[in-house]
Structure formats: C-alpha cells, structure tokens
C-alpha cells in the first residue's frame, strides 16, 4: 500500500475547564455496579470517527468506547464489567479529580 493511499488520522483529547465538568471528572460505574474511576478526558479519532472516554482509576488508565455507556447522569454507567480496574472509594474519586485537575491546569499554563 502506498503512502498516498493510507488515510491520514487526526486525534484530539478534550478536557473541560471545571472539575468536575459535564463529563470530565464524573465517576464511572461498570456493569457490575463497581466504582472504577473518573473520566480523565474524551478522545476523538478521525477517521473513522471513534470517541472514547479515558477513565482514570487506581494505577490504571483505560479507554472506554462510548458505545459501552448505558447512562450519563451524576455518574457514567457502563454496560460492561471492567476487570482491569479495581473498585475505588469516594476518597479515591476526590484524589483522582485533584490529580486530573492539576494535570489540566498544567496543560493550560504551557
């Protein structure tokens, strides 16, 4: 396949300027009703038009395809069980939000 026939790909990572925001910083609950982390960012890849949540847990960061989301409200509810992430506490949620917020501020201040 020649270089000219390979489609170019663009990727963007989206953050919000408040914590928690409308999506960023929300708790993520898996299909087994376990609190597994918070939404760190939203990743968009074109083509093929793929949207993923980047979920930050304890010692792990996972991409979650938006097709696995069953509900968005005060929390993000997933349809599948996420075996790669351990269950976290409310105190962990606050700590992960603070870490993510510092990261976002660092990106803004560059």
MDTraj code that builds the backbone (N, CA, C; nanometers):
import mdtraj as md
import numpy as np

residues = "UNK UNK UNK UNK UNK UNK UNK UNK UNK UNK UNK UNK UNK UNK UNK UNK UNK UNK UNK UNK UNK UNK UNK UNK UNK UNK UNK UNK UNK UNK UNK UNK UNK UNK UNK UNK UNK UNK UNK UNK UNK UNK UNK UNK UNK UNK UNK UNK UNK UNK UNK UNK UNK UNK UNK UNK UNK UNK UNK UNK UNK UNK UNK UNK UNK UNK UNK UNK UNK UNK UNK UNK UNK UNK UNK UNK UNK UNK UNK UNK UNK UNK UNK UNK UNK UNK UNK UNK UNK UNK UNK UNK UNK UNK UNK UNK UNK UNK UNK UNK UNK UNK UNK UNK UNK UNK UNK UNK UNK UNK".split()
xyz = np.array([
    [0.0848, -0.1176, 0.0000],
    [0.0000, 0.0000, 0.0000],
    [0.0895, 0.1241, 0.0000],
    [0.0656, 0.2146, -0.0911],
    [0.1471, 0.3352, -0.0983],
    [0.1052, 0.4337, 0.0093],
    [0.1978, 0.5242, 0.0405],
    [0.1708, 0.6250, 0.1419],
    [0.0514, 0.7125, 0.1045],
    [0.0335, 0.7372, -0.0236],
    [-0.0764, 0.8216, -0.0709],
    [-0.2122, 0.7561, -0.0470],
    [-0.2182, 0.6221, -0.0422],
    [-0.3469, 0.5552, -0.0236],
    [-0.3819, 0.5322, 0.1236],
    [-0.2892, 0.5586, 0.2151],
    [-0.3163, 0.5438, 0.3575],
    [-0.3844, 0.6711, 0.4072],
    [-0.5071, 0.6596, 0.4609],
    [-0.5750, 0.7792, 0.5079],
    [-0.5041, 0.8391, 0.6290],
    [-0.4992, 0.9713, 0.6336],
    [-0.4374, 1.0362, 0.7488],
    [-0.5350, 1.0305, 0.8658],
    [-0.4796, 1.0320, 0.9850],
    [-0.5608, 1.0197, 1.1048],
    [-0.5335, 1.1392, 1.1948],
    [-0.6388, 1.1925, 1.2524],
    [-0.6264, 1.3020, 1.3472],
    [-0.6849, 1.2569, 1.4795],
    [-0.6187, 1.2961, 1.5874],
    [-0.6653, 1.2583, 1.7204],
    [-0.6642, 1.3819, 1.8084],
    [-0.7701, 1.3983, 1.8874],
    [-0.7789, 1.5114, 1.9798],
    [-0.8230, 1.4602, 2.1158],
    [-0.7656, 1.5189, 2.2197],
    [-0.8052, 1.4862, 2.3556],
    [-0.8724, 1.6104, 2.4126],
    [-0.9942, 1.5931, 2.4652],
    [-1.0765, 1.7052, 2.5091],
    [-1.0848, 1.7068, 2.6618],
    [-1.0656, 1.8257, 2.7188],
    [-1.0773, 1.8472, 2.8622],
    [-1.1813, 1.9551, 2.8861],
    [-1.2282, 1.9701, 3.0088],
    [-1.3169, 2.0803, 3.0459],
    [-1.2428, 2.1702, 3.1437],
    [-1.2872, 2.2936, 3.1546],
    [-1.2182, 2.3898, 3.2400],
    [-1.2785, 2.4002, 3.3789],
    [-1.3636, 2.3042, 3.4155],
    [-1.4143, 2.2936, 3.5520],
    [-1.4009, 2.1484, 3.5953],
    [-1.3911, 2.1271, 3.7264],
    [-1.3766, 1.9911, 3.7778],
    [-1.4681, 1.9739, 3.8975],
    [-1.5614, 1.8814, 3.8958],
    [-1.5980, 1.8016, 3.7802],
    [-1.6762, 1.8848, 3.6803],
    [-1.6665, 1.8459, 3.5550],
    [-1.7377, 1.9155, 3.4485],
    [-1.8622, 1.8379, 3.4095],
    [-1.9108, 1.8620, 3.2899],
    [-2.0282, 1.7897, 3.2400],
    [-1.9980, 1.6426, 3.2179],
    [-1.8752, 1.6111, 3.1789],
    [-1.8312, 1.4726, 3.1586],
    [-1.7013, 1.4460, 3.2360],
    [-1.6037, 1.5345, 3.2197],
    [-1.4722, 1.5149, 3.2813],
    [-1.4849, 1.5212, 3.4340],
    [-1.4256, 1.4222, 3.5002],
    [-1.4281, 1.4169, 3.6463],
    [-1.5446, 1.3379, 3.7034],
    [-1.6396, 1.2982, 3.6190],
    [-1.7528, 1.2197, 3.6687],
    [-1.7071, 1.0788, 3.7053],
    [-1.7727, 1.0235, 3.8058],
    [-1.7444, 0.8858, 3.8450],
    [-1.7902, 0.7908, 3.7354],
    [-1.7161, 0.6815, 3.7190],
    [-1.7506, 0.5785, 3.6217],
    [-1.7842, 0.4515, 3.6983],
    [-1.9035, 0.3974, 3.6708],
    [-1.9523, 0.2756, 3.7344],
    [-1.9609, 0.1685, 3.6264],
    [-1.9013, 0.0516, 3.6514],
    [-1.9045, -0.0524, 3.5479],
    [-2.0338, -0.1339, 3.5549],
    [-2.0460, -0.2323, 3.4675],
    [-2.1666, -0.3140, 3.4578],
    [-2.1953, -0.3978, 3.5808],
    [-2.0960, -0.4130, 3.6690],
    [-2.1148, -0.4859, 3.7950],
    [-2.1424, -0.3908, 3.9112],
    [-2.1730, -0.2656, 3.8798],
    [-2.2032, -0.1612, 3.9792],
    [-2.0840, -0.1300, 4.0693],
    [-1.9623, -0.1421, 4.0133],
    [-1.8416, -0.1064, 4.0874],
    [-1.7922, 0.0298, 4.0413],
    [-1.7579, 0.1153, 4.1351],
    [-1.6985, 0.2466, 4.1044],
    [-1.5536, 0.2189, 4.0662],
    [-1.5172, 0.2472, 3.9388],
    [-1.3838, 0.2097, 3.8912],
    [-1.2921, 0.3281, 3.8622],
    [-1.3443, 0.4492, 3.8613],
    [-1.2595, 0.5646, 3.8333],
    [-1.3398, 0.6863, 3.7952],
    [-1.2693, 0.7815, 3.7346],
    [-1.3325, 0.9046, 3.6862],
    [-1.2965, 0.9226, 3.5387],
    [-1.3746, 1.0045, 3.4708],
    [-1.3419, 1.0388, 3.3320],
    [-1.2297, 1.1417, 3.3350],
    [-1.1157, 1.1057, 3.2761],
    [-0.9996, 1.1948, 3.2699],
    [-1.0099, 1.2878, 3.1494],
    [-1.0503, 1.2322, 3.0350],
    [-1.0635, 1.3121, 2.9137],
    [-1.1495, 1.2373, 2.8132],
    [-1.1786, 1.3055, 2.7061],
    [-1.2535, 1.2488, 2.5953],
    [-1.1580, 1.2464, 2.4768],
    [-1.1431, 1.1308, 2.4118],
    [-1.0516, 1.1187, 2.2982],
    [-1.1330, 1.0954, 2.1712],
    [-1.1056, 1.1772, 2.0708],
    [-1.1749, 1.1681, 1.9425],
    [-1.0716, 1.1363, 1.8356],
    [-1.0985, 1.0339, 1.7550],
    [-1.0085, 0.9938, 1.6466],
    [-1.0854, 0.9981, 1.5149],
    [-1.0282, 1.0683, 1.4177],
    [-1.0877, 1.0789, 1.2835],
    [-0.9852, 1.0402, 1.1795],
    [-1.0178, 0.9764, 1.0709],
    [-1.1252, 0.8777, 1.0680],
    [-1.0902, 0.7601, 1.1567],
    [-1.1781, 0.6826, 1.1974],
    [-1.3108, 0.6537, 1.1464],
    [-1.4221, 0.7216, 1.2253],
    [-1.3947, 0.8177, 1.3069],
    [-1.4996, 0.8805, 1.3875],
    [-1.5215, 0.8042, 1.5168],
    [-1.4121, 0.7743, 1.5860],
    [-1.4164, 0.6961, 1.7098],
    [-1.4087, 0.7903, 1.8296],
    [-1.4962, 0.7696, 1.9286],
    [-1.4969, 0.8506, 2.0502],
    [-1.4814, 0.7575, 2.1696],
    [-1.3849, 0.7910, 2.2565],
    [-1.3593, 0.7117, 2.3757],
    [-1.3474, 0.8030, 2.4974],
    [-1.3896, 0.7502, 2.6113],
    [-1.3608, 0.8147, 2.7391],
    [-1.2288, 0.7584, 2.7879],
    [-1.1429, 0.8437, 2.8396],
    [-1.0226, 0.7965, 2.9071],
    [-1.0584, 0.7929, 3.0558],
    [-1.0639, 0.6742, 3.1127],
    [-1.1039, 0.6567, 3.2522],
    [-0.9792, 0.6345, 3.3364],
    [-0.9665, 0.7170, 3.4392],
    [-0.8520, 0.7088, 3.5300],
    [-0.8969, 0.6397, 3.6577],
    [-0.8289, 0.5288, 3.6893],
    [-0.8562, 0.4555, 3.8126],
    [-0.7316, 0.4515, 3.8976],
    [-0.7268, 0.3569, 3.9915],
    [-0.6095, 0.3422, 4.0767],
    [-0.5005, 0.2673, 4.0008],
    [-0.3979, 0.3400, 3.9591],
    [-0.2855, 0.2800, 3.8905],
    [-0.3146, 0.2307, 3.7501],
    [-0.4269, 0.2720, 3.6937],
    [-0.4635, 0.2261, 3.5602],
    [-0.5398, 0.3374, 3.4881],
    [-0.5189, 0.3448, 3.3575],
    [-0.5970, 0.4360, 3.2739],
    [-0.6498, 0.3553, 3.1569],
    [-0.7804, 0.3599, 3.1357],
    [-0.8450, 0.2731, 3.0381],
    [-0.9224, 0.3528, 2.9343],
    [-0.9138, 0.3133, 2.8073],
    [-1.0033, 0.3721, 2.7080],
    [-1.1365, 0.2968, 2.7114],
    [-1.2462, 0.3713, 2.7103],
    [-1.3797, 0.3115, 2.7098],
    [-1.4557, 0.3675, 2.5907],
    [-1.4907, 0.2808, 2.4976],
    [-1.5667, 0.3227, 2.3805],
    [-1.7039, 0.3732, 2.4248],
    [-1.7503, 0.4818, 2.3658],
    [-1.8781, 0.5403, 2.4076],
    [-1.9968, 0.4471, 2.3826],
    [-1.9793, 0.3466, 2.2974],
    [-2.0878, 0.2507, 2.2758],
    [-2.1117, 0.1633, 2.3986],
    [-2.0174, 0.1627, 2.4937],
    [-2.0325, 0.0852, 2.6173],
    [-2.0994, 0.1643, 2.7290],
    [-2.1428, 0.2867, 2.7007],
    [-2.2086, 0.3702, 2.8016],
    [-2.3587, 0.3465, 2.7950],
    [-2.4190, 0.3158, 2.9102],
    [-2.5640, 0.2948, 2.9144],
    [-2.6372, 0.4155, 2.9701],
    [-2.5710, 0.4971, 3.0527],
    [-2.6374, 0.6137, 3.1103],
    [-2.5342, 0.7188, 3.1489],
    [-2.5733, 0.8453, 3.1323],
    [-2.4925, 0.9588, 3.1760],
    [-2.5825, 1.0462, 3.2616],
    [-2.5445, 1.0634, 3.3857],
    [-2.6181, 1.1473, 3.4798],
    [-2.5176, 1.2015, 3.5795],
    [-2.5438, 1.1794, 3.7063],
    [-2.4451, 1.2171, 3.8077],
    [-2.3203, 1.1304, 3.7972],
    [-2.3357, 1.0109, 3.7390],
    [-2.2246, 0.9198, 3.7128],
    [-2.2360, 0.8709, 3.5684],
    [-2.1294, 0.8085, 3.5202],
    [-2.1295, 0.7437, 3.3890],
    [-2.1452, 0.5942, 3.4148],
    [-2.2523, 0.5340, 3.3648],
    [-2.2780, 0.3911, 3.3831],
    [-2.2376, 0.3158, 3.2576],
    [-2.1539, 0.2138, 3.2746],
    [-2.1102, 0.1311, 3.1626],
    [-2.1926, 0.0036, 3.1558],
    [-2.2007, -0.0543, 3.0367],
    [-2.2741, -0.1791, 3.0199],
    [-2.1879, -0.3005, 3.0513],
    [-2.0558, -0.2850, 3.0410],
    [-1.9658, -0.3978, 3.0604],
    [-1.8930, -0.3914, 3.1946],
    [-1.8495, -0.5071, 3.2423],
    [-1.7669, -0.5149, 3.3628],
    [-1.6226, -0.4915, 3.3216],
    [-1.5527, -0.4075, 3.3965],
    [-1.4135, -0.3745, 3.3659],
    [-1.3251, -0.4487, 3.4658],
    [-1.2685, -0.5582, 3.4216],
    [-1.1872, -0.6432, 3.5091],
    [-1.0484, -0.5844, 3.5348],
    [-1.0014, -0.4950, 3.4461],
    [-0.8676, -0.4378, 3.4591],
    [-0.8577, -0.3333, 3.5700],
    [-0.9714, -0.2861, 3.6212],
    [-0.9708, -0.1812, 3.7227],
    [-1.0289, -0.2339, 3.8530],
    [-0.9655, -0.1937, 3.9631],
    [-1.0193, -0.2309, 4.0931],
    [-1.1211, -0.1265, 4.1386],
    [-1.2081, -0.1658, 4.2299],
    [-1.3094, -0.0746, 4.2821],
    [-1.2414, 0.0320, 4.3676],
    [-1.2918, 0.1551, 4.3586],
    [-1.2334, 0.2660, 4.4338],
    [-1.3360, 0.3238, 4.5301],
    [-1.2856, 0.4005, 4.6277],
    [-1.3720, 0.4648, 4.7276],
    [-1.4029, 0.6082, 4.6868],
    [-1.4920, 0.6709, 4.7604],
    [-1.5249, 0.8120, 4.7357],
    [-1.4022, 0.8994, 4.7590],
    [-1.3205, 0.8661, 4.8586],
    [-1.1969, 0.9416, 4.8830],
    [-1.1032, 0.9304, 4.7627],
    [-1.0979, 0.8126, 4.7004],
    [-1.0162, 0.7950, 4.5804],
    [-1.0674, 0.8822, 4.4664],
    [-1.1995, 0.8938, 4.4537],
    [-1.2593, 0.9783, 4.3492],
    [-1.2097, 1.1213, 4.3652],
    [-1.2139, 1.1732, 4.4870],
    [-1.1698, 1.3108, 4.5115],
    [-1.0217, 1.3275, 4.4784],
    [-0.9403, 1.2308, 4.5181],
    [-0.7970, 1.2378, 4.4898],
    [-0.7700, 1.2328, 4.3397],
    [-0.8404, 1.1461, 4.2677],
    [-0.8235, 1.1373, 4.1221],
    [-0.8683, 1.2655, 4.0535],
    [-0.9746, 1.3274, 4.1045],
    [-1.0186, 1.4560, 4.0477],
    [-0.9118, 1.5624, 4.0670],
    [-0.8534, 1.5675, 4.1867],
    [-0.7492, 1.6670, 4.2134],
    [-0.6282, 1.6446, 4.1234],
    [-0.5864, 1.5181, 4.1070],
    [-0.4732, 1.4872, 4.0182],
    [-0.5030, 1.5291, 3.8747],
    [-0.6228, 1.4977, 3.8282],
    [-0.6615, 1.5312, 3.6913],
    [-0.6691, 1.6820, 3.6728],
    [-0.7240, 1.7523, 3.7707],
    [-0.7352, 1.8978, 3.7617],
    [-0.5966, 1.9627, 3.7541],
    [-0.5017, 1.9138, 3.8343],
    [-0.3646, 1.9666, 3.8277],
    [-0.3040, 1.9409, 3.6899],
    [-0.3311, 1.8243, 3.6345],
    [-0.2825, 1.7913, 3.5013],
    [-0.3392, 1.8866, 3.3956],
    [-0.4700, 1.9122, 3.4033],
    [-0.5350, 2.0029, 3.3081],
    [-0.4787, 2.1444, 3.3228],
    [-0.4615, 2.1904, 3.4453],
    [-0.4039, 2.3227, 3.4677],
    [-0.2634, 2.3323, 3.4096],
    [-0.1856, 2.2252, 3.4214],
    [-0.0514, 2.2226, 3.3638],
    [-0.0544, 2.2340, 3.2130],
    [-0.1541, 2.1715, 3.1504],
    [-0.1673, 2.1814, 3.0046],
    [-0.2054, 2.3226, 2.9621],
    [-0.2904, 2.3878, 3.0402],
    [-0.3346, 2.5234, 3.0080],
    [-0.2230, 2.6245, 3.0228],
    [-0.1391, 2.6045, 3.1242],
    [-0.0344, 2.7036, 3.1568],
    [0.0886, 2.6933, 3.0668],
    [0.0936, 2.5965, 2.9759],
    [0.2113, 2.5818, 2.8886],
    [0.2276, 2.6986, 2.7974],
])
top = md.Topology()
chain = top.add_chain()
for i, resn in enumerate(residues, 1):
    res = top.add_residue(resn, chain, resSeq=i)
    for name in ("N", "CA", "C"):
        top.add_atom(name, md.element.get_by_symbol(name[0]), res)
traj = md.Trajectory(xyz[None], top)
